[in-house]
Amino acid sequence: MQNEELEEKVNIMEELIQGFAGRISVMETSVAEFLKSFLEQYRGTLETITARIEIANKRYNDQKIQQQIDELNGVVATVPKVIRVKNSHHLGAWSSSLIIGLVVCFIITAGSFGSTLYLYHQNDDLNREAYNFWLVRALYPKLAKTIDTKLAEDPKGFIDKAEKAMAKQQAIIAAEAVAAQAEKDQKEAKRKLEKVKANK
C-alpha cells in the first residue's frame, strides 16, 4: 500500500520536473529572441547616441582641460596641510562666582543631609533608651527612684559607674559569643573527626 503511494508520488514529481524543464527551455529561447528583437529595434537609436557622444568628446580640448587640472593641482599644493587654531576659554567673573556658589551649596547640602541622618539615628537611640527607662520606671518603681536619687546626689560618679558596668556587660556578652562560637566549632570538628573515623 505504501509502495504504491510512493510510486504515485514519484511519478507526480517526474511529471512536474519534466513540465518545468519544458517551460525553462521555452523561456530560454523566448528571452534570446526578445533580446535580439530589442537590439534590432533600437540599433538606430544606439548608433545615434554613440555618434553624439563622439561629437561631444571632440568639442572639448584635451590640452585645455589638462592645463586646468594642473592649475588646480598647483592651488591645492599651496594650501597648507595643517591649519592651527588656538582655542581658549576664560571664565568671566559671574561664571566663576556661579561655580563657587554651586560648590558651596553642594557642600552645605551634603553636610546638612549627613547631619540629618546622624541626628535621626541618634534620636532613634535616645527614644529607645527613654522607652526602656520608662519600662523600668513602670515595672520597677523602687529601682527607678533609686536611680533618680543616685543621679541627684552624684551625677558624674553614678554615670561613670553605669558606663563601667555597661562596658563590663558588653565585654561579657562578647566573650560569651566567642565562647559559644568556639564550642560550636569544637563540636563541628569533633563531628568531622568521627565521620572520618567512621569512613575508615
C-alpha positions in Angstrom: 0.0 0.0 0.0 2.7 2.4 1.0 4.9 1.4 -2.0 2.0 2.3 -4.4 1.6 5.7 -2.8 5.4 6.3 -3.0 5.4 5.3 -6.7 2.5 7.5 -7.4 4.2 10.5 -5.7 7.5 9.7 -7.6 5.5 9.7 -10.9 3.9 13.0 -10.0 7.3 14.5 -9.2 8.8 13.3 -12.5 5.9 14.9 -14.4 6.4 18.2 -12.6 10.1 18.2 -13.3 9.5 17.4 -17.0 7.0 20.2 -17.1 9.5 22.7 -15.5 12.2 21.6 -17.9 9.9 22.3 -20.9 9.0 25.7 -19.5 12.6 26.6 -18.8 13.7 25.7 -22.4 10.8 27.8 -23.8 11.8 30.7 -21.6 15.5 30.5 -22.7 14.5 30.7 -26.4 12.0 33.4 -25.9 14.4 35.6 -23.8 17.1 35.2 -26.5 14.6 36.2 -29.2 13.3 39.1 -27.2 16.9 40.5 -26.7 17.6 40.0 -30.4 14.4 41.9 -31.5 15.1 44.6 -28.8 18.6 45.2 -30.2 17.3 45.3 -33.8 14.6 47.8 -32.9 16.9 50.2 -31.0 20.1 49.8 -33.1 19.5 53.1 -34.8 18.9 54.9 -31.5 22.1 53.4 -30.0 24.1 54.4 -33.1 22.8 58.0 -32.8 23.7 58.2 -29.1 27.2 56.9 -29.9 27.7 59.5 -32.6 26.6 62.3 -30.3 29.0 61.1 -27.6 31.9 61.2 -30.1 30.9 64.7 -31.2 30.8 65.9 -27.6 34.2 64.4 -26.9 35.7 66.2 -29.9 34.1 69.5 -28.9 36.4 69.8 -25.8 40.1 70.4 -26.0 42.0 67.8 -24.1 45.1 70.1 -23.6 43.0 72.9 -22.2 41.3 70.5 -19.7 44.7 69.1 -18.6 46.1 72.6 -18.2 43.1 73.5 -15.9 43.7 70.3 -13.9 47.4 71.2 -13.5 46.5 74.7 -12.3 44.1 73.2 -9.8 46.7 70.8 -8.5 49.1 73.8 -8.0 46.5 75.6 -6.0 45.8 72.5 -3.9 49.6 72.1 -3.3 49.9 75.7 -2.0 47.1 75.2 0.6 48.7 74.3 4.0 48.1 70.8 5.2 47.5 71.7 8.8 45.7 74.8 9.9 46.4 75.6 13.6 43.6 77.0 15.6 44.1 78.4 19.1 41.1 78.0 21.2 40.9 79.2 24.8 38.0 79.8 27.2 38.1 82.2 30.0 35.6 82.2 32.8 34.1 85.5 33.5 33.6 87.0 36.9 29.9 85.9 37.0 30.7 82.3 35.9 33.4 81.7 38.5 31.1 83.1 41.2 28.4 80.8 40.0 30.6 77.7 40.1 31.9 78.6 43.6 28.3 79.2 44.7 27.2 75.8 43.3 30.1 74.0 45.1 29.3 75.8 48.4 25.6 74.9 48.0 26.6 71.3 47.3 28.8 71.1 50.3 26.2 72.7 52.6 23.5 70.3 51.2 25.7 67.2 51.7 26.7 68.3 55.2 23.0 69.0 56.1 22.0 65.6 54.8 24.7 63.8 56.7 23.8 65.7 59.9 20.2 64.9 59.4 20.9 61.2 59.1 23.2 61.2 62.1 20.7 63.1 64.2 17.9 60.8 63.0 19.8 57.7 64.2 20.8 59.4 67.5 17.1 60.3 68.1 16.1 56.7 67.5 18.7 55.6 70.0 17.5 58.1 72.6 13.9 57.2 72.0 14.7 53.5 72.5 16.7 54.3 75.7 13.8 56.6 77.0 11.3 53.8 76.3 13.5 51.3 78.2 13.8 53.6 81.2 10.0 54.2 81.0 9.5 50.5 81.2 11.9 50.3 84.2 10.0 53.2 85.9 6.7 51.5 85.2 7.6 47.9 86.3 10.3 48.6 88.9 9.3 51.9 90.6 11.7 51.4 93.5 14.7 50.8 91.2 13.7 53.9 89.2 13.5 56.0 92.4 17.0 54.7 93.5 18.4 55.7 90.1 16.9 59.2 90.4 18.3 59.6 93.9 21.8 58.5 92.9 21.7 60.8 89.9 20.7 63.7 92.1 23.4 63.0 94.7 26.5 62.3 92.4 25.6 62.5 88.7 29.2 62.3 87.4 30.2 59.4 89.6 26.9 57.5 89.0 27.2 57.9 85.2 30.9 56.7 85.3 29.8 53.7 87.4 27.0 53.0 84.9 29.3 53.3 81.9 31.8 50.9 83.5 29.0 48.4 84.2 27.8 48.7 80.6 31.3 48.2 79.3 31.7 45.1 81.5 28.3 43.7 80.3 29.2 44.2 76.7 32.6 42.5 77.3 30.8 39.6 79.0 28.3 39.4 76.0 31.2 39.4 73.5 33.1 36.8 75.5 30.0 34.6 75.7 29.5 34.9 71.9 33.2 34.0 71.3 32.9 31.0 73.7 29.7 29.9 72.0 31.3 30.1 68.6 34.3 28.2 69.8 32.1 25.5 71.3 30.2 25.3 68.1 33.5 25.0 66.1 34.7 22.3 68.5 31.5 20.3 68.1 31.8 20.6 64.3 35.4 19.5 64.4 34.5 16.6 66.6 31.7 15.6 64.2 34.1 15.7 61.3 36.6 13.6 63.1 34.0 11.0 64.0 32.9 11.0 60.3 36.5 10.5 59.1 37.0 7.7 61.6 33.7 6.0 60.6 34.8 6.0 56.9 38.0 4.0 57.6 
